[in-house]
Amino acid sequence: MFASKIKPHSPRTDNSRKSISVGTRARTSLRRPMALQDNRCEVVALRKFQRASNTSMQAKQLTQLKASTQNANAHLNLEFVKGKQSLQQKANITGQPDRSVSCRKSLNQQSIVNGKTIQKATEISFQQGNLHYWAGGLHFGDLTVGVDTDAYLDPANPKTGSRTAAAPTPSPYTNGNWPKLYQGHLLNANLGGQAIPQNLFPVTPAFNGQHSSIFEDHVKAHLMNLNSLKIDPAQAANNIHRRLHYRVRVQNPNMANFHVGDIHNTVFNCEMNFTKNNATPHGGTGVDNNYPNVNMPIQVPAPPDNPALNAQLDNLGWGPDNNPSYQLGPLIAPNVHQVVDAANVAVPNMTIRV
């Protein structure tokens, strides 16, 4: 009775089993673990907002800006490396110290303080006078000379001075009735002093050496020290505007009737001080009494000057030329002329008072 309900095995039954088996595997695969997604309303809204933000015009512009900045930075870094290599490969074929490098170091390190560019300048003013000198017998001549040179020196802004060339003729320098005389600089050539008549006065070799060793070397050393203060990060802020003030005034009571015996009456009144650290278009002004302040008349012979100081100043760009190249230029104010170079170009911040 029960046997009649059993159906014989058939291919159809096998196919059904196969389909069941496949379906079972499919259902089994669905049971594998899956990442759950948070479908809360506020989370879905946040995802939509993020997708909209990522595809917005502002987002595209920001991406483009970042790419542009990265490209620019890469280009600048490449140019910097090339420039640095170029500077390192530059050869000095003169055999002389590279004054330009030392000068650039001084200028670059001292021009920026706390992110602000400081304008600094050396200012030099020459005042001329007339020397009415005895030329032998009943003859007299006139010679333009310097009587007052006033300089504000900033080591970061060097001026090129000049050494003397052949003395003018006629003059006490070449007149056989006079002893050997030097064309003495009021402002030293290594401090920006030009070998122009307005910065020269006839002095004996002994007088010239005494002026150089007793006072000018003193000024040179202080200018070097001021440079050291300006490039010292710990001292720069207190000295960045400061300048060294150096003035030389000539005194001789017989300039209107100058004879051989009057040479020894010549006195160079030398004054040196430091300005305050106040900011002006050109740098510090006034006198800071906390710094060295020296006044000295020069009249007594002394040993020769110190060549080591000249070499140090030369490395900062203060070295003089071998020949004078500056001269009296056009009138720019009442009794004030601009100094011009050999090409008739005005020399900044350098004037002659007549």
C-alpha positions as CSV (number, residue, x, y, z in Angstrom):
1,M,0.0,0.0,0.0
2,F,2.7,2.4,0.8
3,A,4.9,1.0,-2.0
4,S,2.5,2.4,-4.7
5,K,3.4,5.9,-3.6
6,I,7.0,5.6,-4.3
7,K,7.9,6.9,-7.8
8,P,10.7,5.5,-9.8
9,H,14.0,7.5,-10.3
10,S,13.9,9.8,-13.4
11,P,16.2,12.4,-15.1
12,R,13.7,15.1,-14.2
13,T,14.1,14.3,-10.6
14,D,17.9,14.6,-11.1
15,N,17.5,18.1,-12.7
16,S,15.4,19.2,-9.9
17,R,18.0,18.1,-7.4
18,K,20.6,20.0,-9.4
19,S,18.6,23.1,-9.4
20,I,17.9,22.8,-5.8
21,S,21.6,22.2,-5.2
22,V,22.5,25.4,-7.2
23,G,19.9,27.4,-5.4
24,T,21.2,26.2,-2.1
25,R,24.7,27.3,-3.0
26,A,23.4,30.7,-4.1
27,R,21.4,31.1,-0.9
28,T,24.5,30.0,1.0
29,S,26.6,32.7,-0.7
30,L,24.2,35.3,0.4
31,R,24.7,34.4,4.0
32,R,28.4,35.6,3.8
33,P,29.1,38.6,6.0
34,M,28.5,42.1,4.3
35,A,29.4,45.7,5.3
36,L,26.5,47.3,6.9
37,Q,25.4,50.7,5.7
38,D,23.9,53.3,8.0
39,N,20.6,54.4,6.4
40,R,19.4,56.7,9.1
41,C,17.8,59.8,7.5
42,E,20.4,62.2,8.9
43,V,23.3,60.1,7.7
44,V,21.9,59.6,4.2
45,A,21.4,63.4,4.0
46,L,25.0,64.0,5.1
47,R,26.3,61.6,2.4
48,K,24.3,63.4,-0.2
49,F,25.7,66.7,0.9
50,Q,29.3,65.4,0.8
51,R,28.9,64.1,-2.7
52,A,27.5,67.4,-3.8
53,S,30.4,69.3,-2.2
54,N,33.0,67.1,-3.9
55,T,31.5,67.7,-7.3
56,S,30.9,71.5,-6.8
57,M,32.6,74.2,-8.8
58,Q,34.4,75.5,-5.7
59,A,35.9,72.1,-5.0
60,K,37.1,71.8,-8.6
61,Q,38.7,75.2,-8.4
62,L,40.4,74.3,-5.1
63,T,41.8,71.2,-6.6
64,Q,43.2,73.1,-9.6
65,L,44.7,75.8,-7.3
66,K,46.5,73.1,-5.3
67,A,47.9,71.5,-8.4
68,S,49.0,74.9,-9.7
69,T,50.7,75.8,-6.4
70,Q,52.5,72.5,-6.3
71,N,53.8,73.0,-9.9
72,A,54.9,76.5,-9.1
73,N,56.7,75.4,-6.0
74,A,58.5,72.6,-7.9
75,H,59.5,75.1,-10.6
76,L,60.9,77.6,-8.0
77,N,62.8,74.9,-6.2
78,L,64.3,73.8,-9.5
79,E,65.3,77.4,-10.3
80,F,66.8,77.9,-6.9
81,V,68.9,74.7,-7.2
82,K,70.1,75.8,-10.6
83,G,70.9,79.3,-9.4
84,K,72.8,77.9,-6.4
85,Q,74.8,75.6,-8.6
86,S,75.5,78.4,-11.0
87,L,76.8,80.6,-8.1
88,Q,78.9,77.8,-6.7
89,Q,80.5,77.2,-10.1
90,K,81.3,80.8,-10.8
91,A,85.1,81.2,-10.9
92,N,87.1,84.1,-9.5
93,I,89.9,84.6,-12.1
94,T,91.3,87.8,-10.8
95,G,93.3,86.3,-8.0
96,Q,91.9,89.0,-5.6
97,P,89.3,88.6,-2.8
98,D,85.8,88.5,-4.1
99,R,84.6,91.9,-2.7
100,S,81.2,91.5,-4.3
101,V,80.4,88.4,-2.2
102,S,81.4,90.0,1.1
103,C,79.5,93.2,0.2
104,R,76.4,91.3,-0.8
105,K,76.6,89.3,2.5
106,S,76.7,92.5,4.5
107,L,73.8,94.1,2.5
108,N,71.6,91.1,2.5
109,Q,72.0,90.2,6.1
110,Q,71.4,93.7,7.3
111,S,68.6,94.9,5.1
112,I,65.8,92.9,6.7
113,V,64.8,92.9,10.4
114,N,61.7,91.3,11.7
115,G,60.5,90.8,8.1
116,K,60.8,94.5,7.3
117,T,63.2,96.0,4.7
118,I,65.3,98.8,6.1
119,Q,66.5,101.6,3.9
120,K,70.0,102.7,4.9
121,A,72.5,105.0,3.2
122,T,75.9,106.4,3.7
123,E,75.9,110.2,3.3
124,I,79.0,112.2,2.6
125,S,79.3,116.0,2.3
126,F,82.5,117.9,1.3
127,Q,82.9,121.7,1.9
128,Q,85.5,123.4,-0.2
129,G,87.7,126.4,0.7
130,N,90.5,128.4,-0.9
131,L,94.2,128.3,0.0
132,H,96.0,131.5,-1.0
133,Y,99.6,130.2,-1.0
134,W,103.0,131.8,-1.5
135,A,104.4,130.7,-4.9
136,G,107.9,132.3,-4.6
137,G,109.0,135.9,-4.6
138,L,106.0,138.2,-4.7
139,H,103.8,135.6,-6.4
140,F,100.8,133.8,-4.9
141,G,98.5,131.2,-6.2
142,D,95.1,129.8,-5.3
143,L,94.3,126.2,-4.6
144,T,90.9,124.7,-4.0
145,V,91.1,122.6,-0.8
146,G,88.7,120.7,1.5
147,V,87.9,122.4,4.8
148,D,85.1,120.3,6.3
149,T,84.1,116.7,5.4
150,D,81.0,115.3,7.2
151,A,80.2,111.7,6.7
152,Y,77.5,109.3,8.1
153,L,78.8,105.8,7.4
154,D,76.7,102.7,7.2
155,P,78.7,99.5,6.7
156,A,75.9,98.1,4.6
157,N,76.1,100.9,2.1
158,P,79.8,101.3,1.1
159,K,81.1,104.2,-1.0
160,T,84.1,103.9,-3.2
161,G,86.8,106.3,-2.3
162,S,89.9,107.0,-4.4
163,R,93.7,107.4,-4.0
164,T,95.5,110.5,-5.0
165,A,97.0,110.8,-8.5
166,A,99.6,113.3,-9.7
167,A,99.4,116.6,-7.8
168,P,98.0,119.7,-9.7
169,T,100.5,122.2,-11.2
170,P,101.0,124.8,-10.1
171,S,100.4,124.1,-6.4
172,P,102.4,123.9,-3.1
173,Y,102.8,120.2,-3.9
174,T,104.9,120.9,-7.0
175,N,106.5,124.3,-6.1
176,G,110.2,123.9,-5.5
177,N,110.0,126.5,-2.7
178,W,108.0,124.2,-0.6
179,P,109.0,121.0,1.3
180,K,107.6,117.6,0.3
181,L,103.8,117.7,0.9
182,Y,101.1,115.0,0.6
183,Q,97.6,115.5,-0.7
184,G,96.1,114.6,2.6
185,H,92.5,113.1,2.6
186,L,90.2,114.6,5.1
187,L,87.9,111.5,4.7
188,N,90.1,108.5,4.2
189,A,89.9,106.7,0.9
190,N,88.9,103.4,2.6
191,L,86.0,105.3,4.2
192,G,84.6,106.6,0.9
193,G,86.8,109.7,0.7
194,Q,87.4,110.9,-2.8
195,A,90.8,112.3,-4.0
196,I,89.0,115.5,-5.2
197,P,90.2,119.0,-4.2
198,Q,87.3,119.4,-1.8
199,N,88.6,116.4,0.3
200,L,92.3,117.2,0.2
201,F,94.6,119.5,2.1
202,P,98.4,119.9,1.8
203,V,100.1,118.2,4.8
204,T,103.5,116.8,5.6
205,P,104.2,113.0,5.4
206,A,104.5,112.9,9.2
207,F,101.2,114.7,9.6
208,N,99.5,112.3,7.2
209,G,100.7,109.3,9.0
210,Q,99.7,110.7,12.4
211,H,96.1,111.4,11.1
212,S,95.9,107.9,9.7
213,S,97.2,105.9,12.7
214,I,95.8,107.9,15.6
215,F,92.3,108.6,14.4
216,E,91.4,107.0,11.0
217,D,92.4,103.5,12.1
218,H,90.2,104.2,15.2
219,V,87.2,105.0,12.9
220,K,87.8,102.0,10.7
221,A,87.9,99.6,13.6
222,H,84.6,101.0,14.9
223,L,83.0,100.8,11.5
224,M,84.0,97.1,11.3
225,N,82.5,96.6,14.8
226,L,79.2,98.3,13.8
227,N,79.0,95.9,10.9
228,S,79.4,92.9,13.3
229,L,76.6,94.2,15.5
230,K,74.3,94.7,12.5
231,I,74.7,91.1,11.2
232,D,74.5,89.5,14.7
233,P,70.9,88.3,15.2
234,A,71.1,89.1,18.9
235,Q,72.2,92.7,18.3
236,A,70.7,93.6,14.9
237,A,67.5,95.1,16.1
238,N,69.3,97.5,18.4
239,N,71.7,98.6,15.7
240,I,70.0,98.3,12.3
241,H,69.4,102.0,11.9
242,R,72.6,103.1,13.6
243,R,75.4,104.8,11.6
244,L,78.9,106.0,12.4
245,H,79.3,109.8,12.2
246,Y,82.8,111.0,11.3
247,R,83.7,114.6,10.6
248,V,87.0,116.3,9.9
249,R,87.4,120.1,10.0
250,V,90.6,121.9,8.9
251,Q,91.9,124.8,10.9
252,N,94.7,127.1,9.9
253,P,94.6,130.8,10.7
254,N,96.8,131.7,7.6
255,M,94.9,130.2,4.7
256,A,94.5,133.6,3.1
257,N,98.3,134.1,3.2
258,F,99.8,130.7,3.4
259,H,103.6,130.4,3.6
260,V,105.9,127.5,4.3
261,G,106.1,128.3,8.0
262,D,102.3,128.0,8.2
263,I,102.2,124.3,7.4
264,H,102.7,123.3,11.1
265,N,99.8,125.4,12.1
266,T,97.4,123.1,10.3
267,V,95.1,121.2,12.6
268,F,92.6,118.5,11.6
269,N,89.7,118.5,14.2
270,C,88.4,115.0,14.1
271,E,85.1,114.0,15.6
272,M,83.6,110.5,15.7
273,N,80.4,109.3,17.3
274,F,77.5,106.9,16.7
275,T,74.0,108.0,15.8
276,K,70.9,106.8,17.7
277,N,69.1,103.8,16.4
278,N,66.1,105.9,15.3
279,A,64.5,105.3,11.9
280,T,64.8,108.0,9.2
281,P,64.8,107.6,5.4
282,H,68.6,107.1,5.6
283,G,69.2,105.7,9.0
284,G,70.0,106.9,12.5
285,T,70.6,110.6,13.4
286,G,71.6,112.5,16.5
287,V,74.3,111.2,19.0
288,D,74.0,108.2,21.2
289,N,76.1,109.0,24.2
290,N,76.2,105.3,25.3
291,Y,78.5,104.6,22.4
292,P,82.1,105.9,21.9
293,N,82.3,109.6,21.3
294,V,85.7,111.0,20.4
295,N,87.0,114.5,19.5
296,M,90.7,114.9,18.7
297,P,92.9,117.6,17.1
298,I,95.5,116.0,14.7
299,Q,98.9,117.8,14.6
300,V,101.7,115.6,16.1
301,P,103.6,113.1,13.9
302,A,102.9,109.4,14.6
303,P,103.6,105.8,13.2
304,P,102.1,104.6,9.8
305,D,98.6,103.4,9.6
306,N,97.3,99.8,10.0
307,P,97.0,98.0,6.6
308,A,95.0,95.1,8.1
309,L,92.0,97.4,8.8
310,N,92.2,98.6,5.2
311,A,92.1,95.0,3.9
312,Q,89.0,94.2,6.1
313,L,87.2,97.3,4.8
314,D,88.1,96.4,1.3
315,N,86.4,93.1,1.7
316,L,83.2,94.9,2.7
317,G,83.3,97.0,-0.5
318,W,84.9,100.1,0.9
319,G,88.1,99.8,-1.1
320,P,89.3,102.9,-3.0
321,D,90.1,103.3,-6.7
322,N,93.7,104.0,-7.8
323,N,92.7,107.2,-9.5
324,P,90.2,109.9,-8.6
325,S,87.1,109.8,-10.7
326,Y,84.6,112.1,-8.9
327,Q,84.3,115.8,-9.5
328,L,82.2,118.9,-8.9
329,G,78.8,118.5,-10.5
330,P,75.8,120.7,-11.1
331,L,74.3,123.0,-8.5
332,I,71.4,121.3,-6.8
333,A,70.8,123.8,-4.0
334,P,72.2,127.2,-2.9
335,N,75.9,126.8,-2.6
336,V,75.6,123.0,-2.9
337,H,76.8,120.9,-5.8
338,Q,76.2,117.3,-6.7
339,V,79.3,115.1,-6.9
340,V,79.4,113.3,-10.3
341,D,81.6,110.4,-11.5
342,A,83.8,110.2,-14.6
343,A,80.8,109.5,-16.7
344,N,79.1,112.6,-15.3
345,V,76.6,110.5,-13.4
346,A,75.4,111.8,-10.0
347,V,76.9,109.9,-7.0
348,P,74.0,109.3,-4.5
349,N,74.2,111.1,-1.2
350,M,77.5,112.9,-2.0
351,T,77.6,116.7,-2.2
352,I,80.1,119.6,-2.2
353,R,79.4,122.8,-0.4
354,V,81.0,125.9,-1.9
